[in-house]
Amino acid sequence: MGTRDNWRKSSYSGPGDGDSCVEIATHPAHIAIRDSKIPARASLTFPLEAFTAFLVTLKRPHSGSGPR
């Protein structure tokens, strides 16, 4: 997963903060995430199904009830 061509920056990276974001690399069976500021360090790898479930959870509307 570590080749340069596999990694792409988050679509939420904007001008000025372009170095302060996460990068993602995809593979048919898993997704890897790393910090773009220190790409030589370790990355987190998730099975594709787990990462998809994580994104679905993030995209759900918040209930607005505040912290519990």
C-alpha positions as CSV (number, residue, x, y, z in Angstrom):
1,M,0.0,0.0,0.0
2,G,2.9,2.3,0.5
3,T,3.7,3.4,-3.1
4,R,3.2,7.1,-3.8
5,D,0.7,6.5,-6.6
6,N,-1.8,4.7,-4.3
7,W,-2.3,7.7,-1.9
8,R,-4.6,10.6,-2.5
9,K,-5.5,13.6,-0.2
10,S,-8.9,14.1,1.3
11,S,-11.3,16.0,-0.7
12,Y,-11.8,18.3,2.3
13,S,-8.2,19.6,2.0
14,G,-8.3,23.2,1.0
15,P,-5.7,25.8,0.0
16,G,-3.4,26.7,2.9
17,D,-4.3,23.6,4.9
18,G,-3.3,21.2,2.1
19,D,-0.6,19.6,4.2
20,S,-2.8,19.2,7.3
21,C,-5.1,16.4,6.2
22,V,-5.4,12.7,5.8
23,E,-4.6,10.6,2.8
24,I,-6.4,7.5,1.7
25,A,-5.3,4.5,-0.4
26,T,-7.8,2.0,-1.7
27,H,-7.4,-1.7,-2.4
28,P,-10.2,-4.1,-3.4
29,A,-10.2,-5.6,0.1
30,H,-9.2,-2.8,2.4
31,I,-8.7,1.0,2.9
32,A,-5.6,2.6,4.4
33,I,-5.5,6.1,6.0
34,R,-2.4,8.1,7.0
35,D,-1.5,11.6,8.2
36,S,-0.2,13.6,5.2
37,K,2.1,15.6,7.5
38,I,4.1,12.4,8.4
39,P,3.4,9.9,5.6
40,A,6.4,7.7,6.5
41,R,4.7,6.8,9.8
42,A,2.2,4.0,10.2
43,S,-1.1,4.0,8.5
44,L,-4.4,2.6,9.7
45,T,-5.9,-0.2,7.6
46,F,-9.6,-1.2,7.6
47,P,-11.5,-4.0,5.9
48,L,-13.6,-2.4,3.1
49,E,-16.9,-3.3,4.8
50,A,-15.9,-1.7,8.2
51,F,-14.7,1.5,6.5
52,T,-17.9,1.8,4.5
53,A,-20.0,1.3,7.7
54,F,-17.8,4.0,9.4
55,L,-18.5,6.5,6.6
56,V,-22.3,5.8,6.7
57,T,-22.3,6.5,10.4
58,L,-20.4,9.8,9.9
59,K,-22.9,10.9,7.2
60,R,-26.0,10.3,9.4
61,P,-27.7,13.5,10.6
62,H,-27.0,14.2,14.2
63,S,-30.0,14.0,16.6
64,G,-29.2,17.5,18.0
65,S,-29.6,16.2,21.6
66,G,-26.1,17.2,22.5
67,P,-23.5,15.3,24.4
68,R,-24.6,12.5,26.7
